[in-house]
Amino acid sequence: MAPGIPAAMERPHFIGIGGAGMSGIAKILARRGAKVAGSDAKESGTAEALRALGATVHIGHAAGHLADDATCVVVSSAIRADNPELLRAAELSIPVVHRSDALASLMDGLRAIAVAGTHGKTTTTSMLAVALSELGLDPSYAIGGDLAGPGTNATHGEGDIFVAEADESDRSFQKYDPEVAIVLNVELDHHANYASMDEIYDSFETFVGKIVPGGTLVVSADQSGAVELTRRVRDLSSLNIVTYGESETADVRVHKITPRGLTSEVTVVLNGKFLTFTVSVPGSHYAHNAVAALAAGVALGIPAHNLASALGKYTGVKRRLQLKGEAAGVQVIDSYAHHPTEMTADLEAMRGAASDSRLLVVFQPHLFSRTQELGTEMGQALALADASVVLDIYPAREDPIPGVTSTLIIDAAKAAGADVTAVHDKAAVPEVIAGMAKPGDLVLTMGAGDVTDLGPQILDHLSS
């Protein structure tokens, strides 16, 4: 057995290996020396990157892709029970391991930082990964997006720290035993798995309860859901709680956030002393993410001034207000925002970064269940743009829900006074936007689906 590889993970087969969470685990195992294989629905840069690490990646799903000597089959909650490779695993009596259990096994013996919250997980995890790497601590990390600098979502480091994005969507974050946990915010989302805020709170309480004795919870002092969670876990005797935010009661208090174009300067008060550092992405929510990362690193014993300097080296994550390019005087930026709170935060950030520009948005709703529950709020968020194009719902893992379409969002946006247009053919969007945009405008492609593919196409149309 190769060093650092759990026995069950020596020859893993990943169904959906190209996914953000799955590919990260596969990359770490490949770097540790495991014989990694898997399949994905379509060819991608991620598949090529995995092959470059020695993994076998099949395109399409078929029973024959699963090798008889596989030690386990790794799945996410998105894999359906009738997947042919999953059925073949049952025939061969090959153990099936959930993605979260696989990730938890990789953290064994390391000092884990788990980053949770309804929004901001990927950015905060990335900030920590970059800062700790910059300080020479060589962490391992698994992130739900690709870093703009190293260009990868996961790596196996030789240091003793493992930074992981902790996903609450299917309760899988309850599998981890972190030394430090960050909770950025707690809101109702993932409506297929949670029926109420009480269920959300219960899930986060379980997650916090898994922090190792003597460990630390870093939690927002500003966001109402996080404040309520803090109240609920306050009596856990083995837990250190560090709050951060603009609240006067915060342990790490945000004193001032100063916009600097597409960056921000942040000043915090920590242990009675002022500390100022730069965040390379605009918007107060990203500044708060950086402060959470700072507090988590300090909880591990890393000097605050060193962390602050290292956080300034963070250059962003793909799809998190990522500049895709400029053509005909128009900048095209990509946003992963798909929940109303995220949408509002990114739209306000772009407003603050370029207050004299028109803001045009191409929004693709993500999931029927989310649109059913939050479509009105999504539409209201789009009122922050000068004009918006709304696409059909990206279904991802869900089947359609009768009566739930992007019209719910469009009607709410118009009721809020927004200039919004429905475009049902995604291929038509670049021409539509090219006809709307003028020099000096900002175009924001927004959503968690394949709307990101439109950025380069829009730039091509603007250039022609």
Secondary structure, DSSP 8 states (H G I E B T S, - for coil): --TT--GGGSSEEEETTTSHHHHHHHHHHHHHT---EEEESS--HHHHHHHHTT-EEEES--GGGS-TT-SEEEE-TTS-TT-HHHHHHHHHT--EEEHHHHHHHHHTTSEEEEEE-SS-HHHHHHHHHHHHHHTT---EEE-SS-BTTT--SEE--SSSEEEEE---TTSGGGG---SEEEE-------TTT-SSHHHHHHHHHHHHHTS-TT-EEEEESSSHHHHHHHHHHTT-TT-EEEEEESSTT-SEEEEEEEEETTEEEEEEEETTEEEEEEESS-SHHHHHHHHHHHHHHHHTT--HHHHHHHHTT---BTTEEEEEEEETTEEEEEE---SHHHHHHHHHHHHHH-TTS-EEEEE--B-HHHHHHHHHHHHHHHTTSSEEEE---B-TT----TT-STHHHHHHHHHTT--EEE---GGGHHHHHHHH--TT-EEEEE-SSGGGGHHHHHHHHHH-
